[in-house]
Amino acid sequence: MYVFGVSIPILELLVIFCIVVVVYLVILEIEFRQLKAITKKFDDEEILLSKEMRELRSEVSELKEVIKALKR
C-alpha cells in the first residue's frame, strides 16, 4: 500500500503493532500484580496499626486512672 508515495507493508505493520500491544498488556499485568501485593502489605500494616492504637489507648486510660488514684 502506498501512503504519500511511500510503500508501507500493512500486514507487517499490523503484526508489529499486535506484538507491541501484547507486550504492553503483559507489562501492565505485572505492574498490577505488584500493586496488589503492595496494597495487601499496606492493609496488613493498617490492621497492625489499629491494634497498636487500641492497646495504646487502653494503656493511656489505665495510666490516667493510676494518676487519679495517686492524687487522692
mmCIF file of the N, C-alpha and C atoms, coordinates in Angstrom:
data_MODEL
# 
_entry.id   MODEL 
# 
loop_
_atom_site.group_PDB 
_atom_site.id 
_atom_site.type_symbol 
_atom_site.label_atom_id 
_atom_site.label_alt_id 
_atom_site.label_comp_id 
_atom_site.label_asym_id 
_atom_site.label_entity_id 
_atom_site.label_seq_id 
_atom_site.pdbx_PDB_ins_code 
_atom_site.Cartn_x 
_atom_site.Cartn_y 
_atom_site.Cartn_z 
_atom_site.occupancy 
_atom_site.B_iso_or_equiv 
_atom_site.pdbx_formal_charge 
_atom_site.auth_seq_id 
_atom_site.auth_comp_id 
_atom_site.auth_asym_id 
_atom_site.auth_atom_id 
_atom_site.pdbx_PDB_model_num 
ATOM 1   N N  . MET A 1 1  ? 0.855  -1.178 0.000  1.00 0.00 ? 1  MET A N  1 
ATOM 2   C CA . MET A 1 1  ? 0.000  0.000  0.000  1.00 0.00 ? 1  MET A CA 1 
ATOM 3   C C  . MET A 1 1  ? 0.894  1.233  0.000  1.00 0.00 ? 1  MET A C  1 
ATOM 4   N N  . TYR A 1 2  ? 0.480  2.211  -0.752 1.00 0.00 ? 2  TYR A N  1 
ATOM 5   C CA . TYR A 1 2  ? 1.237  3.453  -0.851 1.00 0.00 ? 2  TYR A CA 1 
ATOM 6   C C  . TYR A 1 2  ? 0.539  4.568  -0.069 1.00 0.00 ? 2  TYR A C  1 
ATOM 7   N N  . VAL A 1 3  ? 1.275  5.185  0.842  1.00 0.00 ? 3  VAL A N  1 
ATOM 8   C CA . VAL A 1 3  ? 0.767  6.330  1.584  1.00 0.00 ? 3  VAL A CA 1 
ATOM 9   C C  . VAL A 1 3  ? 1.752  7.467  1.371  1.00 0.00 ? 3  VAL A C  1 
ATOM 10  N N  . PHE A 1 4  ? 1.283  8.536  0.789  1.00 0.00 ? 4  PHE A N  1 
ATOM 11  C CA . PHE A 1 4  ? 2.119  9.692  0.462  1.00 0.00 ? 4  PHE A CA 1 
ATOM 12  C C  . PHE A 1 4  ? 3.317  9.289  -0.389 1.00 0.00 ? 4  PHE A C  1 
ATOM 13  N N  . GLY A 1 5  ? 3.118  8.330  -1.277 1.00 0.00 ? 5  GLY A N  1 
ATOM 14  C CA . GLY A 1 5  ? 4.174  7.906  -2.173 1.00 0.00 ? 5  GLY A CA 1 
ATOM 15  C C  . GLY A 1 5  ? 5.166  6.939  -1.571 1.00 0.00 ? 5  GLY A C  1 
ATOM 16  N N  . VAL A 1 6  ? 4.925  6.468  -0.335 1.00 0.00 ? 6  VAL A N  1 
ATOM 17  C CA . VAL A 1 6  ? 5.829  5.535  0.329  1.00 0.00 ? 6  VAL A CA 1 
ATOM 18  C C  . VAL A 1 6  ? 5.123  4.194  0.466  1.00 0.00 ? 6  VAL A C  1 
ATOM 19  N N  . SER A 1 7  ? 5.839  3.138  0.120  1.00 0.00 ? 7  SER A N  1 
ATOM 20  C CA . SER A 1 7  ? 5.267  1.804  0.221  1.00 0.00 ? 7  SER A CA 1 
ATOM 21  C C  . SER A 1 7  ? 5.315  1.334  1.673  1.00 0.00 ? 7  SER A C  1 
ATOM 22  N N  . ILE A 1 8  ? 4.153  0.988  2.243  1.00 0.00 ? 8  ILE A N  1 
ATOM 23  C CA . ILE A 1 8  ? 4.065  0.536  3.634  1.00 0.00 ? 8  ILE A CA 1 
ATOM 24  C C  . ILE A 1 8  ? 3.450  -0.860 3.642  1.00 0.00 ? 8  ILE A C  1 
ATOM 25  N N  . PRO A 1 9  ? 4.177  -1.853 4.190  1.00 0.00 ? 9  PRO A N  1 
ATOM 26  C CA . PRO A 1 9  ? 3.611  -3.207 4.282  1.00 0.00 ? 9  PRO A CA 1 
ATOM 27  C C  . PRO A 1 9  ? 2.612  -3.275 5.441  1.00 0.00 ? 9  PRO A C  1 
ATOM 28  N N  . ILE A 1 10 ? 1.349  -3.287 5.129  1.00 0.00 ? 10 ILE A N  1 
ATOM 29  C CA . ILE A 1 10 ? 0.279  -3.227 6.132  1.00 0.00 ? 10 ILE A CA 1 
ATOM 30  C C  . ILE A 1 10 ? 0.293  -4.451 7.048  1.00 0.00 ? 10 ILE A C  1 
ATOM 31  N N  . LEU A 1 11 ? 0.443  -5.644 6.481  1.00 0.00 ? 11 LEU A N  1 
ATOM 32  C CA . LEU A 1 11 ? 0.401  -6.848 7.312  1.00 0.00 ? 11 LEU A CA 1 
ATOM 33  C C  . LEU A 1 11 ? 1.553  -6.873 8.317  1.00 0.00 ? 11 LEU A C  1 
ATOM 34  N N  . GLU A 1 12 ? 2.740  -6.523 7.884  1.00 0.00 ? 12 GLU A N  1 
ATOM 35  C CA . GLU A 1 12 ? 3.870  -6.492 8.808  1.00 0.00 ? 12 GLU A CA 1 
ATOM 36  C C  . GLU A 1 12 ? 3.674  -5.420 9.872  1.00 0.00 ? 12 GLU A C  1 
ATOM 37  N N  . LEU A 1 13 ? 3.116  -4.298 9.477  1.00 0.00 ? 13 LEU A N  1 
ATOM 38  C CA . LEU A 1 13 ? 2.838  -3.228 10.431 1.00 0.00 ? 13 LEU A CA 1 
ATOM 39  C C  . LEU A 1 13 ? 1.817  -3.667 11.470 1.00 0.00 ? 13 LEU A C  1 
ATOM 40  N N  . LEU A 1 14 ? 0.793  -4.388 11.046 1.00 0.00 ? 14 LEU A N  1 
ATOM 41  C CA . LEU A 1 14 ? -0.217 -4.903 11.977 1.00 0.00 ? 14 LEU A CA 1 
ATOM 42  C C  . LEU A 1 14 ? 0.383  -5.930 12.934 1.00 0.00 ? 14 LEU A C  1 
ATOM 43  N N  . VAL A 1 15 ? 1.248  -6.786 12.439 1.00 0.00 ? 15 VAL A N  1 
ATOM 44  C CA . VAL A 1 15 ? 1.891  -7.789 13.295 1.00 0.00 ? 15 VAL A CA 1 
ATOM 45  C C  . VAL A 1 15 ? 2.746  -7.096 14.347 1.00 0.00 ? 15 VAL A C  1 
ATOM 46  N N  . ILE A 1 16 ? 3.530  -6.117 13.946 1.00 0.00 ? 16 ILE A N  1 
ATOM 47  C CA . ILE A 1 16 ? 4.368  -5.383 14.888 1.00 0.00 ? 16 ILE A CA 1 
ATOM 48  C C  . ILE A 1 16 ? 3.505  -4.669 15.922 1.00 0.00 ? 16 ILE A C  1 
ATOM 49  N N  . PHE A 1 17 ? 2.415  -4.056 15.469 1.00 0.00 ? 17 PHE A N  1 
ATOM 50  C CA . PHE A 1 17 ? 1.507  -3.362 16.386 1.00 0.00 ? 17 PHE A CA 1 
ATOM 51  C C  . PHE A 1 17 ? 0.904  -4.339 17.397 1.00 0.00 ? 17 PHE A C  1 
ATOM 52  N N  . CYS A 1 18 ? 0.492  -5.506 16.947 1.00 0.00 ? 18 CYS A N  1 
ATOM 53  C CA . CYS A 1 18 ? -0.089 -6.511 17.851 1.00 0.00 ? 18 CYS A CA 1 
ATOM 54  C C  . CYS A 1 18 ? 0.939  -6.982 18.872 1.00 0.00 ? 18 CYS A C  1 
ATOM 55  N N  . ILE A 1 19 ? 2.169  -7.177 18.433 1.00 0.00 ? 19 ILE A N  1 
ATOM 56  C CA . ILE A 1 19 ? 3.223  -7.601 19.359 1.00 0.00 ? 19 ILE A CA 1 
ATOM 57  C C  . ILE A 1 19 ? 3.461  -6.532 20.411 1.00 0.00 ? 19 ILE A C  1 
ATOM 58  N N  . VAL A 1 20 ? 3.488  -5.280 19.986 1.00 0.00 ? 20 VAL A N  1 
ATOM 59  C CA . VAL A 1 20 ? 3.690  -4.183 20.937 1.00 0.00 ? 20 VAL A CA 1 
ATOM 60  C C  . VAL A 1 20 ? 2.545  -4.123 21.941 1.00 0.00 ? 20 VAL A C  1 
ATOM 61  N N  . VAL A 1 21 ? 1.330  -4.302 21.486 1.00 0.00 ? 21 VAL A N  1 
ATOM 62  C CA . VAL A 1 21 ? 0.169  -4.262 22.381 1.00 0.00 ? 21 VAL A CA 1 
ATOM 63  C C  . VAL A 1 21 ? 0.220  -5.413 23.384 1.00 0.00 ? 21 VAL A C  1 
ATOM 64  N N  . VAL A 1 22 ? 0.590  -6.601 22.937 1.00 0.00 ? 22 VAL A N  1 
ATOM 65  C CA . VAL A 1 22 ? 0.665  -7.753 23.831 1.00 0.00 ? 22 VAL A CA 1 
ATOM 66  C C  . VAL A 1 22 ? 1.752  -7.540 24.880 1.00 0.00 ? 22 VAL A C  1 
ATOM 67  N N  . VAL A 1 23 ? 2.905  -7.038 24.474 1.00 0.00 ? 23 VAL A N  1 
ATOM 68  C CA . VAL A 1 23 ? 3.982  -6.767 25.423 1.00 0.00 ? 23 VAL A CA 1 
ATOM 69  C C  . VAL A 1 23 ? 3.535  -5.719 26.431 1.00 0.00 ? 23 VAL A C  1 
ATOM 70  N N  . TYR A 1 24 ? 2.847  -4.699 25.964 1.00 0.00 ? 24 TYR A N  1 
ATOM 71  C CA . TYR A 1 24 ? 2.339  -3.650 26.860 1.00 0.00 ? 24 TYR A CA 1 
ATOM 72  C C  . TYR A 1 24 ? 1.355  -4.237 27.876 1.00 0.00 ? 24 TYR A C  1 
ATOM 73  N N  . LEU A 1 25 ? 0.468  -5.111 27.428 1.00 0.00 ? 25 LEU A N  1 
ATOM 74  C CA . LEU A 1 25 ? -0.505 -5.724 28.331 1.00 0.00 ? 25 LEU A CA 1 
ATOM 75  C C  . LEU A 1 25 ? 0.177  -6.624 29.359 1.00 0.00 ? 25 LEU A C  1 
ATOM 76  N N  . VAL A 1 26 ? 1.224  -7.326 28.959 1.00 0.00 ? 26 VAL A N  1 
ATOM 77  C CA . VAL A 1 26 ? 1.965  -8.165 29.898 1.00 0.00 ? 26 VAL A CA 1 
ATOM 78  C C  . VAL A 1 26 ? 2.625  -7.291 30.958 1.00 0.00 ? 26 VAL A C  1 
ATOM 79  N N  . ILE A 1 27 ? 3.219  -6.187 30.538 1.00 0.00 ? 27 ILE A N  1 
ATOM 80  C CA . ILE A 1 27 ? 3.849  -5.268 31.491 1.00 0.00 ? 27 ILE A CA 1 
ATOM 81  C C  . ILE A 1 27 ? 2.810  -4.709 32.456 1.00 0.00 ? 27 ILE A C  1 
ATOM 82  N N  . LEU A 1 28 ? 1.644  -4.337 31.959 1.00 0.00 ? 28 LEU A N  1 
ATOM 83  C CA . LEU A 1 28 ? 0.572  -3.839 32.832 1.00 0.00 ? 28 LEU A CA 1 
ATOM 84  C C  . LEU A 1 28 ? 0.138  -4.898 33.838 1.00 0.00 ? 28 LEU A C  1 
ATOM 85  N N  . GLU A 1 29 ? 0.042  -6.144 33.394 1.00 0.00 ? 29 GLU A N  1 
ATOM 86  C CA . GLU A 1 29 ? -0.347 -7.230 34.299 1.00 0.00 ? 29 GLU A CA 1 
ATOM 87  C C  . GLU A 1 29 ? 0.668  -7.374 35.426 1.00 0.00 ? 29 GLU A C  1 
ATOM 88  N N  . ILE A 1 30 ? 1.944  -7.304 35.088 1.00 0.00 ? 30 ILE A N  1 
ATOM 89  C CA . ILE A 1 30 ? 2.994  -7.407 36.112 1.00 0.00 ? 30 ILE A CA 1 
ATOM 90  C C  . ILE A 1 30 ? 2.889  -6.243 37.092 1.00 0.00 ? 30 ILE A C  1 
ATOM 91  N N  . GLU A 1 31 ? 2.672  -5.044 36.583 1.00 0.00 ? 31 GLU A N  1 
ATOM 92  C CA . GLU A 1 31 ? 2.544  -3.878 37.460 1.00 0.00 ? 31 GLU A CA 1 
ATOM 93  C C  . GLU A 1 31 ? 1.327  -3.993 38.371 1.00 0.00 ? 31 GLU A C  1 
ATOM 94  N N  . PHE A 1 32 ? 0.207  -4.478 37.846 1.00 0.00 ? 32 PHE A N  1 
ATOM 95  C CA . PHE A 1 32 ? -0.990 -4.629 38.673 1.00 0.00 ? 32 PHE A CA 1 
ATOM 96  C C  . PHE A 1 32 ? -0.780 -5.673 39.766 1.00 0.00 ? 32 PHE A C  1 
ATOM 97  N N  . ARG A 1 33 ? -0.045 -6.730 39.466 1.00 0.00 ? 33 ARG A N  1 
ATOM 98  C CA . ARG A 1 33 ? 0.250  -7.728 40.497 1.00 0.00 ? 33 ARG A CA 1 
ATOM 99  C C  . ARG A 1 33 ? 1.106  -7.112 41.599 1.00 0.00 ? 33 ARG A C  1 
ATOM 100 N N  . GLN A 1 34 ? 2.077  -6.292 41.212 1.00 0.00 ? 34 GLN A N  1 
ATOM 101 C CA . GLN A 1 34 ? 2.915  -5.628 42.212 1.00 0.00 ? 34 GLN A CA 1 
ATOM 102 C C  . GLN A 1 34 ? 2.081  -4.674 43.056 1.00 0.00 ? 34 GLN A C  1 
ATOM 103 N N  . LEU A 1 35 ? 1.195  -3.921 42.414 1.00 0.00 ? 35 LEU A N  1 
ATOM 104 C CA . LEU A 1 35 ? 0.325  -3.003 43.162 1.00 0.00 ? 35 LEU A CA 1 
ATOM 105 C C  . LEU A 1 35 ? -0.582 -3.760 44.124 1.00 0.00 ? 35 LEU A C  1 
ATOM 106 N N  . LYS A 1 36 ? -1.064 -4.912 43.692 1.00 0.00 ? 36 LYS A N  1 
ATOM 107 C CA . LYS A 1 36 ? -1.921 -5.724 44.558 1.00 0.00 ? 36 LYS A CA 1 
ATOM 108 C C  . LYS A 1 36 ? -1.154 -6.183 45.789 1.00 0.00 ? 36 LYS A C  1 
ATOM 109 N N  . ALA A 1 37 ? 0.109  -6.603 45.604 1.00 0.00 ? 37 ALA A N  1 
ATOM 110 C CA . ALA A 1 37 ? 0.928  -7.037 46.734 1.00 0.00 ? 37 ALA A CA 1 
ATOM 111 C C  . ALA A 1 37 ? 1.215  -5.867 47.668 1.00 0.00 ? 37 ALA A C  1 
ATOM 112 N N  . ILE A 1 38 ? 1.505  -4.709 47.111 1.00 0.00 ? 38 ILE A N  1 
ATOM 113 C CA . ILE A 1 38 ? 1.776  -3.525 47.933 1.00 0.00 ? 38 ILE A CA 1 
ATOM 114 C C  . ILE A 1 38 ? 0.535  -3.132 48.719 1.00 0.00 ? 38 ILE A C  1 
ATOM 115 N N  . THR A 1 39 ? -0.618 -3.172 48.078 1.00 0.00 ? 39 THR A N  1 
ATOM 116 C CA . THR A 1 39 ? -1.869 -2.835 48.755 1.00 0.00 ? 39 THR A CA 1 
ATOM 117 C C  . THR A 1 39 ? -2.148 -3.798 49.901 1.00 0.00 ? 39 THR A C  1 
ATOM 118 N N  . LYS A 1 40 ? -1.878 -5.075 49.683 1.00 0.00 ? 40 LYS A N  1 
ATOM 119 C CA . LYS A 1 40 ? -2.080 -6.063 50.748 1.00 0.00 ? 40 LYS A CA 1 
ATOM 120 C C  . LYS A 1 40 ? -1.159 -5.766 51.930 1.00 0.00 ? 40 LYS A C  1 
ATOM 121 N N  . LYS A 1 41 ? 0.089  -5.404 51.657 1.00 0.00 ? 41 LYS A N  1 
ATOM 122 C CA . LYS A 1 41 ? 1.019  -5.067 52.734 1.00 0.00 ? 41 LYS A CA 1 
ATOM 123 C C  . LYS A 1 41 ? 0.539  -3.842 53.499 1.00 0.00 ? 41 LYS A C  1 
ATOM 124 N N  . PHE A 1 42 ? 0.036  -2.830 52.783 1.00 0.00 ? 42 PHE A N  1 
ATOM 125 C CA . PHE A 1 42 ? -0.487 -1.639 53.446 1.00 0.00 ? 42 PHE A CA 1 
ATOM 126 C C  . PHE A 1 42 ? -1.684 -1.980 54.315 1.00 0.00 ? 42 PHE A C  1 
ATOM 127 N N  . ASP A 1 43 ? -2.556 -2.848 53.828 1.00 0.00 ? 43 ASP A N  1 
ATOM 128 C CA . ASP A 1 43 ? -3.713 -3.258 54.622 1.00 0.00 ? 43 ASP A CA 1 
ATOM 129 C C  . ASP A 1 43 ? -3.281 -3.984 55.895 1.00 0.00 ? 43 ASP A C  1 
ATOM 130 N N  . ASP A 1 44 ? -2.291 -4.858 55.768 1.00 0.00 ? 44 ASP A N  1 
ATOM 131 C CA . ASP A 1 44 ? -1.779 -5.560 56.949 1.00 0.00 ? 44 ASP A CA 1 
ATOM 132 C C  . ASP A 1 44 ? -1.176 -4.577 57.951 1.00 0.00 ? 44 ASP A C  1 
ATOM 133 N N  . GLU A 1 45 ? -0.434 -3.616 57.445 1.00 0.00 ? 45 GLU A N  1 
ATOM 134 C CA . GLU A 1 45 ? 0.160  -2.608 58.320 1.00 0.00 ? 45 GLU A CA 1 
ATOM 135 C C  . GLU A 1 45 ? -0.917 -1.753 58.992 1.00 0.00 ? 45 GLU A C  1 
ATOM 136 N N  . GLU A 1 46 ? -1.981 -1.438 58.251 1.00 0.00 ? 46 GLU A N  1 
ATOM 137 C CA . GLU A 1 46 ? -3.068 -0.644 58.816 1.00 0.00 ? 46 GLU A CA 1 
ATOM 138 C C  . GLU A 1 46 ? -3.775 -1.403 59.939 1.00 0.00 ? 46 GLU A C  1 
ATOM 139 N N  . ILE A 1 47 ? -3.982 -2.690 59.738 1.00 0.00 ? 47 ILE A N  1 
ATOM 140 C CA . ILE A 1 47 ? -4.607 -3.513 60.778 1.00 0.00 ? 47 ILE A CA 1 
ATOM 141 C C  . ILE A 1 47 ? -3.719 -3.564 62.016 1.00 0.00 ? 47 ILE A C  1 
ATOM 142 N N  . LEU A 1 48 ? -2.420 -3.758 61.794 1.00 0.00 ? 48 LEU A N  1 
ATOM 143 C CA . LEU A 1 48 ? -1.476 -3.783 62.910 1.00 0.00 ? 48 LEU A CA 1 
ATOM 144 C C  . LEU A 1 48 ? -1.460 -2.446 63.640 1.00 0.00 ? 48 LEU A C  1 
ATOM 145 N N  . LEU A 1 49 ? -1.491 -1.359 62.886 1.00 0.00 ? 49 LEU A N  1 
ATOM 146 C CA . LEU A 1 49 ? -1.504 -0.026 63.494 1.00 0.00 ? 49 LEU A CA 1 
ATOM 147 C C  . LEU A 1 49 ? -2.765 0.196  64.323 1.00 0.00 ? 49 LEU A C  1 
ATOM 148 N N  . SER A 1 50 ? -3.912 -0.233 63.826 1.00 0.00 ? 50 SER A N  1 
ATOM 149 C CA . SER A 1 50 ? -5.146 -0.050 64.592 1.00 0.00 ? 50 SER A CA 1 
ATOM 150 C C  . SER A 1 50 ? -5.116 -0.859 65.893 1.00 0.00 ? 50 SER A C  1 
ATOM 151 N N  . LYS A 1 51 ? -4.542 -2.063 65.848 1.00 0.00 ? 51 LYS A N  1 
ATOM 152 C CA . LYS A 1 51 ? -4.405 -2.853 67.074 1.00 0.00 ? 51 LYS A CA 1 
ATOM 153 C C  . LYS A 1 51 ? -3.499 -2.153 68.075 1.00 0.00 ? 51 LYS A C  1 
ATOM 154 N N  . GLU A 1 52 ? -2.382 -1.634 67.588 1.00 0.00 ? 52 GLU A N  1 
ATOM 155 C CA . GLU A 1 52 ? -1.452 -0.915 68.460 1.00 0.00 ? 52 GLU A CA 1 
ATOM 156 C C  . GLU A 1 52 ? -2.095 0.339  69.047 1.00 0.00 ? 52 GLU A C  1 
ATOM 157 N N  . MET A 1 53 ? -2.900 1.043  68.248 1.00 0.00 ? 53 MET A N  1 
ATOM 158 C CA . MET A 1 53 ? -3.584 2.246  68.742 1.00 0.00 ? 53 MET A CA 1 
ATOM 159 C C  . MET A 1 53 ? -4.576 1.882  69.848 1.00 0.00 ? 53 MET A C  1 
ATOM 160 N N  . ARG A 1 54 ? -5.306 0.778  69.666 1.00 0.00 ? 54 ARG A N  1 
ATOM 161 C CA . ARG A 1 54 ? -6.232 0.356  70.710 1.00 0.00 ? 54 ARG A CA 1 
ATOM 162 C C  . ARG A 1 54 ? -5.488 0.015  72.002 1.00 0.00 ? 54 ARG A C  1 
ATOM 163 N N  . GLU A 1 55 ? -4.375 -0.686 71.860 1.00 0.00 ? 55 GLU A N  1 
ATOM 164 C CA . GLU A 1 55 ? -3.581 -1.022 73.043 1.00 0.00 ? 55 GLU A CA 1 
ATOM 165 C C  . GLU A 1 55 ? -3.049 0.244  73.711 1.00 0.00 ? 55 GLU A C  1 
ATOM 166 N N  . LEU A 1 56 ? -2.603 1.187  72.923 1.00 0.00 ? 56 LEU A N  1 
ATOM 167 C CA . LEU A 1 56 ? -2.077 2.437  73.465 1.00 0.00 ? 56 LEU A CA 1 
ATOM 168 C C  . LEU A 1 56 ? -3.165 3.213  74.192 1.00 0.00 ? 56 LEU A C  1 
ATOM 169 N N  . ARG A 1 57 ? -4.365 3.260  73.616 1.00 0.00 ? 57 ARG A N  1 
ATOM 170 C CA . ARG A 1 57 ? -5.478 3.961  74.280 1.00 0.00 ? 57 ARG A CA 1 
ATOM 171 C C  . ARG A 1 57 ? -5.796 3.309  75.619 1.00 0.00 ? 57 ARG A C  1 
ATOM 172 N N  . SER A 1 58 ? -5.807 1.986  75.646 1.00 0.00 ? 58 SER A N  1 
ATOM 173 C CA . SER A 1 58 ? -6.117 1.309  76.914 1.00 0.00 ? 58 SER A CA 1 
ATOM 174 C C  . SER A 1 58 ? -5.016 1.569  77.942 1.00 0.00 ? 58 SER A C  1 
ATOM 175 N N  . GLU A 1 59 ? -3.774 1.575  77.518 1.00 0.00 ? 59 GLU A N  1 
ATOM 176 C CA . GLU A 1 59 ? -2.668 1.865  78.434 1.00 0.00 ? 59 GLU A CA 1 
ATOM 177 C C  . GLU A 1 59 ? -2.743 3.297  78.946 1.00 0.00 ? 59 GLU A C  1 
ATOM 178 N N  . VAL A 1 60 ? -3.100 4.241  78.078 1.00 0.00 ? 60 VAL A N  1 
ATOM 179 C CA . VAL A 1 60 ? -3.221 5.640  78.498 1.00 0.00 ? 60 VAL A CA 1 
ATOM 180 C C  . VAL A 1 60 ? -4.360 5.794  79.496 1.00 0.00 ? 60 VAL A C  1 
ATOM 181 N N  . SER A 1 61 ? -5.472 5.116  79.250 1.00 0.00 ? 61 SER A N  1 
ATOM 182 C CA . SER A 1 61 ? -6.588 5.217  80.195 1.00 0.00 ? 61 SER A CA 1 
ATOM 183 C C  . SER A 1 61 ? -6.216 4.591  81.550 1.00 0.00 ? 61 SER A C  1 
ATOM 184 N N  . GLU A 1 62 ? -5.486 3.494  81.519 1.00 0.00 ? 62 GLU A N  1 
ATOM 185 C CA . GLU A 1 62 ? -5.026 2.899  82.778 1.00 0.00 ? 62 GLU A CA 1 
ATOM 186 C C  . GLU A 1 62 ? -4.068 3.836  83.501 1.00 0.00 ? 62 GLU A C  1 
ATOM 187 N N  . LEU A 1 63 ? -3.202 4.484  82.739 1.00 0.00 ? 63 LEU A N  1 
ATOM 188 C CA . LEU A 1 63 ? -2.268 5.431  83.334 1.00 0.00 ? 63 LEU A CA 1 
ATOM 189 C C  . LEU A 1 63 ? -3.010 6.617  83.947 1.00 0.00 ? 63 LEU A C  1 
ATOM 190 N N  . LYS A 1 64 ? -4.046 7.093  83.298 1.00 0.00 ? 64 LYS A N  1 
ATOM 191 C CA . LYS A 1 64 ? -4.853 8.189  83.847 1.00 0.00 ? 64 LYS A CA 1 
ATOM 192 C C  . LYS A 1 64 ? -5.495 7.769  85.165 1.00 0.00 ? 64 LYS A C  1 
ATOM 193 N N  . GLU A 1 65 ? -5.995 6.543  85.213 1.00 0.00 ? 65 GLU A N  1 
ATOM 194 C CA . GLU A 1 65 ? -6.609 6.044  86.441 1.00 0.00 ? 65 GLU A CA 1 
ATOM 195 C C  . GLU A 1 65 ? -5.590 5.965  87.578 1.00 0.00 ? 65 GLU A C  1 
ATOM 196 N N  . VAL A 1 66 ? -4.380 5.530  87.260 1.00 0.00 ? 66 VAL A N  1 
ATOM 197 C CA . VAL A 1 66 ? -3.331 5.432  88.273 1.00 0.00 ? 66 VAL A CA 1 
ATOM 198 C C  . VAL A 1 66 ? -2.967 6.828  88.773 1.00 0.00 ? 66 VAL A C  1 
ATOM 199 N N  . ILE A 1 67 ? -2.870 7.788  87.873 1.00 0.00 ? 67 ILE A N  1 
ATOM 200 C CA . ILE A 1 67 ? -2.539 9.151  88.271 1.00 0.00 ? 67 ILE A CA 1 
ATOM 201 C C  . ILE A 1 67 ? -3.637 9.743  89.157 1.00 0.00 ? 67 ILE A C  1 
ATOM 202 N N  . LYS A 1 68 ? -4.903 9.500  88.791 1.00 0.00 ? 68 LYS A N  1 
ATOM 203 C CA . LYS A 1 68 ? -6.012 9.978  89.600 1.00 0.00 ? 68 LYS A CA 1 
ATOM 204 C C  . LYS A 1 68 ? -5.973 9.341  90.987 1.00 0.00 ? 68 LYS A C  1 
ATOM 205 N N  . ALA A 1 69 ? -5.648 8.048  91.057 1.00 0.00 ? 69 ALA A N  1 
ATOM 206 C CA . ALA A 1 69 ? -5.587 7.358  92.349 1.00 0.00 ? 69 ALA A CA 1 
ATOM 207 C C  . ALA A 1 69 ? -4.452 7.900  93.211 1.00 0.00 ? 69 ALA A C  1 
ATOM 208 N N  . LEU A 1 70 ? -3.349 8.262  92.610 1.00 0.00 ? 70 LEU A N  1 
ATOM 209 C CA . LEU A 1 70 ? -2.215 8.787  93.362 1.00 0.00 ? 70 LEU A CA 1 
ATOM 210 C C  . LEU A 1 70 ? -2.485 10.201 93.869 1.00 0.00 ? 70 LEU A C  1 
ATOM 211 N N  . LYS A 1 71 ? -3.269 10.980 93.167 1.00 0.00 ? 71 LYS A N  1 
ATOM 212 C CA . LYS A 1 71 ? -3.577 12.348 93.574 1.00 0.00 ? 71 LYS A CA 1 
ATOM 213 C C  . LYS A 1 71 ? -4.506 12.390 94.774 1.00 0.00 ? 71 LYS A C  1 
ATOM 214 N N  . ARG A 1 72 ? -5.265 11.352 94.989 1.00 0.00 ? 72 ARG A N  1 
ATOM 215 C CA . ARG A 1 72 ? -6.238 11.343 96.087 1.00 0.00 ? 72 ARG A CA 1 
ATOM 216 C C  . ARG A 1 72 ? -5.603 11.128 97.370 1.00 0.00 ? 72 ARG A C  1 
# 
